[in-house]
Amino acid sequence: MNIIELASRHCQPRKGKEHAVDAAQVSRLLQQLPGWQLRDDGTAIAKDFRFTDFHRTLGFINAVGFMANHEDHHPDLEAGYGHCRVSWSTHDVGGLSMNDFICAARVEALLAR
């Protein structure tokens, strides 16, 4: 599945370990998401985004927030002047689900516009 196919999908409710993505699938999906990295404990994917000023950073945060609310899947965000770190995980599965990769691909699509 490539990044365009991922970004075109929508999140589904996922509860329980049976919805967790296995290590091999995590590796394959991360290859489609440039710059995204697996957290050391394997429970989240994250990427740092850089912007020229705080105004653009806030615009990015608002766009990610709008998309996340629409998908009902919400990231952890850490932001400051000119940067934002976005982390996705699915607490209800105790790690990563397809929702995390779908939303990461959707973030990439936001920036491609």
C-alpha positions in Angstrom: 0.0 0.0 0.0 1.5 3.4 -1.0 1.1 6.7 0.7 -1.7 7.9 -1.7 -3.7 4.7 -0.9 -3.1 5.2 2.8 -4.2 8.8 2.7 -7.4 7.9 0.9 -8.5 5.6 3.6 -10.5 6.5 6.7 -10.0 5.5 10.3 -12.1 2.8 11.8 -12.9 2.2 15.5 -10.2 -0.2 16.7 -10.1 -1.7 20.2 -8.1 -4.6 21.4 -4.7 -6.1 20.6 -6.1 -7.9 17.6 -6.1 -4.5 15.8 -2.4 -3.8 16.5 -0.1 -3.7 13.5 2.7 -6.3 13.7 6.4 -5.4 13.3 6.7 -6.5 9.7 3.7 -4.4 8.7 5.0 -1.4 10.6 8.3 -1.6 8.7 6.5 -1.8 5.3 4.2 1.1 6.1 7.0 3.3 7.5 8.7 2.9 4.1 5.8 4.8 2.6 6.0 7.7 5.0 9.2 9.7 4.5 10.7 11.0 7.7 8.4 9.2 10.1 10.1 7.1 12.7 9.1 4.4 15.1 9.4 5.4 18.8 12.0 3.3 20.7 9.4 1.4 22.6 7.5 0.6 19.3 4.2 2.1 20.5 4.1 5.3 18.3 5.3 6.8 15.1 6.5 10.4 15.0 7.9 13.1 12.7 9.2 16.6 13.3 7.9 19.3 11.0 9.8 22.6 10.5 8.2 25.9 9.4 9.5 29.4 8.8 7.5 31.0 11.5 5.0 30.5 14.3 2.1 31.6 12.1 2.7 28.7 9.7 3.3 26.3 12.6 -0.2 27.2 14.0 -1.8 26.8 10.6 -0.3 23.3 10.4 -1.5 22.5 13.9 -5.0 23.7 13.0 -5.1 21.7 9.8 -3.9 18.5 11.6 -6.4 19.1 14.3 -9.3 19.5 11.8 -8.3 16.3 10.0 -7.9 14.4 13.3 -11.3 15.4 14.6 -12.8 14.4 11.3 -11.2 11.0 11.5 -11.8 10.7 15.3 -8.2 9.8 15.8 -6.0 12.3 17.7 -2.2 12.8 17.8 0.1 14.1 20.5 1.5 17.4 19.3 4.5 19.3 20.6 5.0 22.7 19.2 7.1 25.8 19.4 8.3 28.6 17.1 8.8 27.1 13.7 8.3 23.4 14.6 5.8 20.8 15.5 6.3 17.1 16.4 3.4 14.9 15.6 3.1 11.5 17.2 0.4 8.9 16.4 -0.5 5.8 18.5 -3.7 3.9 19.2 -4.1 3.7 23.0 -7.1 1.2 22.6 -4.8 -1.4 21.0 -1.8 -0.7 23.2 0.4 0.5 20.3 0.0 1.1 16.6 -3.0 0.4 14.4 -3.7 1.2 10.7 -5.3 4.4 11.9 -1.9 5.8 12.9 -0.5 5.2 9.4 -3.6 6.5 7.7 -3.4 9.7 9.7 0.4 10.1 9.1 -0.3 9.8 5.4 -3.1 12.4 5.6 -0.6 14.8 7.4 1.8 14.3 4.5 -1.1 15.0 2.0 -1.9 18.3 3.9 1.6 19.5 3.2 1.7 18.3 -0.4 -1.1 20.8 -1.2 
